Amino acid sequence: MTTNRISAALTQVDRDAVMTAILTIRSKLPFLVDLTAEEPKVLPKMGV
């Protein structure tokens, strides 16, 4: 059985700050794209 050992709380202010930071990153780096579901399957793997 898996036990959750992480106890954390995120305030609304902190959540808003994180979401604003993510939006800033997306606006500053518009060339980053998401991969489709199939693309990671055909990309070479790095290994261990």
Biopython code that builds the backbone (N, CA, C, O; Angstrom):
import numpy as np
from Bio.PDB.StructureBuilder import StructureBuilder

atoms = [
    (1, "MET", "N", (0.837, -1.178, 0.000)),
    (1, "MET", "CA", (0.000, 0.000, 0.000)),
    (1, "MET", "C", (0.888, 1.249, 0.000)),
    (1, "MET", "O", (1.885, 1.304, 0.719)),
    (2, "THR", "N", (0.526, 2.237, -0.799)),
    (2, "THR", "CA", (1.270, 3.479, -0.896)),
    (2, "THR", "C", (0.790, 4.461, 0.165)),
    (2, "THR", "O", (-0.411, 4.670, 0.340)),
    (3, "THR", "N", (1.740, 5.055, 0.865)),
    (3, "THR", "CA", (1.406, 6.036, 1.889)),
    (3, "THR", "C", (1.830, 7.411, 1.401)),
    (3, "THR", "O", (2.958, 7.597, 0.945)),
    (4, "ASN", "N", (0.924, 8.369, 1.498)),
    (4, "ASN", "CA", (1.235, 9.736, 1.117)),
    (4, "ASN", "C", (1.973, 10.401, 2.266)),
    (4, "ASN", "O", (1.396, 10.604, 3.335)),
    (5, "ARG", "N", (3.225, 10.739, 2.065)),
    (5, "ARG", "CA", (4.034, 11.344, 3.121)),
    (5, "ARG", "C", (4.223, 12.842, 2.920)),
    (5, "ARG", "O", (4.942, 13.489, 3.682)),
    (6, "ILE", "N", (3.588, 13.383, 1.912)),
    (6, "ILE", "CA", (3.726, 14.808, 1.630)),
    (6, "ILE", "C", (2.500, 15.538, 2.138)),
    (6, "ILE", "O", (1.369, 15.193, 1.796)),
    (7, "SER", "N", (2.733, 16.535, 2.945)),
    (7, "SER", "CA", (1.658, 17.371, 3.449)),
    (7, "SER", "C", (1.998, 18.808, 3.087)),
    (7, "SER", "O", (2.961, 19.375, 3.604)),
    (8, "ALA", "N", (1.215, 19.386, 2.210)),
    (8, "ALA", "CA", (1.509, 20.743, 1.766)),
    (8, "ALA", "C", (0.210, 21.493, 1.544)),
    (8, "ALA", "O", (-0.823, 20.913, 1.208)),
    (9, "ALA", "N", (0.292, 22.784, 1.739)),
    (9, "ALA", "CA", (-0.853, 23.646, 1.482)),
    (9, "ALA", "C", (-0.400, 24.787, 0.597)),
    (9, "ALA", "O", (0.672, 25.356, 0.800)),
    (10, "LEU", "N", (-1.210, 25.116, -0.373)),
    (10, "LEU", "CA", (-0.896, 26.191, -1.292)),
    (10, "LEU", "C", (-1.998, 27.234, -1.176)),
    (10, "LEU", "O", (-3.165, 26.965, -1.460)),
    (11, "THR", "N", (-1.607, 28.413, -0.760)),
    (11, "THR", "CA", (-2.612, 29.470, -0.604)),
    (11, "THR", "C", (-3.038, 29.973, -1.978)),
    (11, "THR", "O", (-2.347, 29.749, -2.972)),
    (12, "GLN", "N", (-4.167, 30.646, -2.027)),
    (12, "GLN", "CA", (-4.651, 31.196, -3.285)),
    (12, "GLN", "C", (-3.674, 32.235, -3.831)),
    (12, "GLN", "O", (-3.482, 32.328, -5.043)),
    (13, "VAL", "N", (-3.063, 33.009, -2.952)),
    (13, "VAL", "CA", (-2.077, 34.016, -3.382)),
    (13, "VAL", "C", (-0.878, 33.340, -4.041)),
    (13, "VAL", "O", (-0.411, 33.782, -5.091)),
    (14, "ASP", "N", (-0.378, 32.261, -3.420)),
    (14, "ASP", "CA", (0.751, 31.522, -3.996)),
    (14, "ASP", "C", (0.361, 30.891, -5.330)),
    (14, "ASP", "O", (1.143, 30.911, -6.281)),
    (15, "ARG", "N", (-0.841, 30.335, -5.401)),
    (15, "ARG", "CA", (-1.314, 29.717, -6.637)),
    (15, "ARG", "C", (-1.382, 30.758, -7.746)),
    (15, "ARG", "O", (-0.945, 30.502, -8.868)),
    (16, "ASP", "N", (-1.924, 31.921, -7.439)),
    (16, "ASP", "CA", (-2.011, 32.992, -8.426)),
    (16, "ASP", "C", (-0.624, 33.423, -8.897)),
    (16, "ASP", "O", (-0.430, 33.681, -10.085)),
    (17, "ALA", "N", (0.340, 33.502, -7.980)),
    (17, "ALA", "CA", (1.705, 33.882, -8.337)),
    (17, "ALA", "C", (2.333, 32.847, -9.267)),
    (17, "ALA", "O", (3.017, 33.204, -10.226)),
    (18, "VAL", "N", (2.102, 31.577, -8.987)),
    (18, "VAL", "CA", (2.646, 30.510, -9.832)),
    (18, "VAL", "C", (2.016, 30.565, -11.220)),
    (18, "VAL", "O", (2.716, 30.444, -12.226)),
    (19, "MET", "N", (0.708, 30.746, -11.277)),
    (19, "MET", "CA", (0.031, 30.798, -12.566)),
    (19, "MET", "C", (0.489, 32.011, -13.379)),
    (19, "MET", "O", (0.627, 31.920, -14.599)),
    (20, "THR", "N", (0.721, 33.132, -12.722)),
    (20, "THR", "CA", (1.231, 34.319, -13.407)),
    (20, "THR", "C", (2.632, 34.061, -13.948)),
    (20, "THR", "O", (2.953, 34.470, -15.063)),
    (21, "ALA", "N", (3.464, 33.385, -13.165)),
    (21, "ALA", "CA", (4.816, 33.055, -13.618)),
    (21, "ALA", "C", (4.774, 32.135, -14.839)),
    (21, "ALA", "O", (5.560, 32.306, -15.771)),
    (22, "ILE", "N", (3.868, 31.171, -14.840)),
    (22, "ILE", "CA", (3.736, 30.263, -15.984)),
    (22, "ILE", "C", (3.307, 31.031, -17.224)),
    (22, "ILE", "O", (3.827, 30.796, -18.314)),
    (23, "LEU", "N", (2.363, 31.945, -17.063)),
    (23, "LEU", "CA", (1.924, 32.761, -18.199)),
    (23, "LEU", "C", (3.060, 33.635, -18.731)),
    (23, "LEU", "O", (3.173, 33.845, -19.939)),
    (24, "THR", "N", (3.893, 34.139, -17.833)),
    (24, "THR", "CA", (5.047, 34.936, -18.253)),
    (24, "THR", "C", (6.016, 34.085, -19.070)),
    (24, "THR", "O", (6.510, 34.522, -20.109)),
    (25, "ILE", "N", (6.279, 32.889, -18.604)),
    (25, "ILE", "CA", (7.179, 31.978, -19.320)),
    (25, "ILE", "C", (6.625, 31.670, -20.703)),
    (25, "ILE", "O", (7.361, 31.694, -21.690)),
    (26, "ARG", "N", (5.331, 31.383, -20.778)),
    (26, "ARG", "CA", (4.725, 31.078, -22.079)),
    (26, "ARG", "C", (4.789, 32.263, -23.030)),
    (26, "ARG", "O", (4.967, 32.081, -24.235)),
    (27, "SER", "N", (4.646, 33.473, -22.504)),
    (27, "SER", "CA", (4.691, 34.645, -23.377)),
    (27, "SER", "C", (6.119, 34.967, -23.810)),
    (27, "SER", "O", (6.323, 35.472, -24.914)),
    (28, "LYS", "N", (7.107, 34.687, -22.969)),
    (28, "LYS", "CA", (8.506, 34.979, -23.297)),
    (28, "LYS", "C", (9.137, 33.903, -24.174)),
    (28, "LYS", "O", (10.109, 34.165, -24.883)),
    (29, "LEU", "N", (8.584, 32.691, -24.126)),
    (29, "LEU", "CA", (9.132, 31.572, -24.898)),
    (29, "LEU", "C", (8.047, 30.964, -25.796)),
    (29, "LEU", "O", (7.689, 29.799, -25.620)),
    (30, "PRO", "N", (7.523, 31.726, -26.746)),
    (30, "PRO", "CA", (6.411, 31.228, -27.564)),
    (30, "PRO", "C", (6.806, 30.091, -28.505)),
    (30, "PRO", "O", (5.941, 29.406, -29.051)),
    (31, "PHE", "N", (8.104, 29.891, -28.694)),
    (31, "PHE", "CA", (8.556, 28.843, -29.604)),
    (31, "PHE", "C", (8.489, 27.446, -28.988)),
    (31, "PHE", "O", (8.662, 26.455, -29.697)),
    (32, "LEU", "N", (8.240, 27.350, -27.676)),
    (32, "LEU", "CA", (8.088, 26.034, -27.055)),
    (32, "LEU", "C", (6.739, 25.450, -27.470)),
    (32, "LEU", "O", (5.723, 26.146, -27.456)),
    (33, "VAL", "N", (6.735, 24.186, -27.834)),
    (33, "VAL", "CA", (5.506, 23.549, -28.295)),
    (33, "VAL", "C", (5.263, 22.267, -27.515)),
    (33, "VAL", "O", (6.187, 21.667, -26.967)),
    (34, "ASP", "N", (4.011, 21.866, -27.480)),
    (34, "ASP", "CA", (3.658, 20.592, -26.861)),
    (34, "ASP", "C", (3.829, 19.478, -27.882)),
    (34, "ASP", "O", (3.640, 19.676, -29.082)),
    (35, "LEU", "N", (4.190, 18.312, -27.382)),
    (35, "LEU", "CA", (4.274, 17.148, -28.246)),
    (35, "LEU", "C", (2.905, 16.473, -28.308)),
    (35, "LEU", "O", (2.155, 16.477, -27.332)),
    (36, "THR", "N", (2.592, 15.899, -29.459)),
    (36, "THR", "CA", (1.363, 15.112, -29.563)),
    (36, "THR", "C", (1.562, 13.817, -28.796)),
    (36, "THR", "O", (2.670, 13.535, -28.340)),
    (37, "ALA", "N", (0.530, 13.039, -28.649)),
    (37, "ALA", "CA", (0.618, 11.772, -27.918)),
    (37, "ALA", "C", (1.548, 10.779, -28.621)),
    (37, "ALA", "O", (2.167, 9.942, -27.964)),
    (38, "GLU", "N", (1.649, 10.865, -29.928)),
    (38, "GLU", "CA", (2.476, 9.928, -30.694)),
    (38, "GLU", "C", (3.947, 10.336, -30.758)),
    (38, "GLU", "O", (4.816, 9.469, -30.853)),
    (39, "GLU", "N", (4.240, 11.615, -30.708)),
    (39, "GLU", "CA", (5.625, 12.088, -30.882)),
    (39, "GLU", "C", (6.609, 11.551, -29.840)),
    (39, "GLU", "O", (7.716, 11.173, -30.225)),
    (40, "PRO", "N", (6.279, 11.493, -28.549)),
    (40, "PRO", "CA", (7.268, 10.951, -27.597)),
    (40, "PRO", "C", (7.587, 9.474, -27.849)),
    (40, "PRO", "O", (8.671, 9.004, -27.504)),
    (41, "LYS", "N", (6.659, 8.759, -28.440)),
    (41, "LYS", "CA", (6.868, 7.333, -28.679)),
    (41, "LYS", "C", (7.941, 7.078, -29.742)),
    (41, "LYS", "O", (8.620, 6.051, -29.712)),
    (42, "VAL", "N", (8.087, 8.013, -30.675)),
    (42, "VAL", "CA", (9.036, 7.792, -31.773)),
    (42, "VAL", "C", (10.376, 8.497, -31.543)),
    (42, "VAL", "O", (11.319, 8.292, -32.307)),
    (43, "LEU", "N", (10.469, 9.323, -30.500)),
    (43, "LEU", "CA", (11.726, 10.008, -30.201)),
    (43, "LEU", "C", (12.723, 9.041, -29.572)),
    (43, "LEU", "O", (12.324, 8.151, -28.821)),
    (44, "PRO", "N", (14.010, 9.199, -29.865)),
    (44, "PRO", "CA", (15.003, 8.318, -29.238)),
    (44, "PRO", "C", (15.045, 8.516, -27.730)),
    (44, "PRO", "O", (14.839, 9.620, -27.225)),
    (45, "LYS", "N", (15.314, 7.432, -27.027)),
    (45, "LYS", "CA", (15.387, 7.472, -25.560)),
    (45, "LYS", "C", (16.844, 7.624, -25.124)),
    (45, "LYS", "O", (17.753, 7.127, -25.788)),
    (46, "MET", "N", (17.057, 8.316, -23.999)),
    (46, "MET", "CA", (18.409, 8.550, -23.503)),
    (46, "MET", "C", (19.008, 7.342, -22.776)),
    (46, "MET", "O", (20.220, 7.137, -22.825)),
    (47, "GLY", "N", (18.199, 6.565, -22.121)),
    (47, "GLY", "CA", (18.724, 5.453, -21.345)),
    (47, "GLY", "C", (18.991, 5.866, -19.904)),
    (47, "GLY", "O", (18.616, 6.962, -19.487)),
    (48, "VAL", "N", (19.639, 4.986, -19.145)),
    (48, "VAL", "CA", (19.868, 5.273, -17.725)),
    (48, "VAL", "C", (21.117, 6.082, -17.498)),
    (48, "VAL", "O", (21.445, 6.403, -16.356)),
]
sb = StructureBuilder()
sb.init_structure("model")
sb.init_model(0)
sb.init_chain("A")
sb.init_seg("    ")
for serial, (resi, resn, name, xyz) in enumerate(atoms, 1):
    if name == "N":
        sb.init_residue(resn, " ", resi, " ")
    sb.init_atom(name, np.array(xyz, "f"), 0.0, 1.0, " ", f" {name:<3s}", serial, name[0])
structure = sb.get_structure()
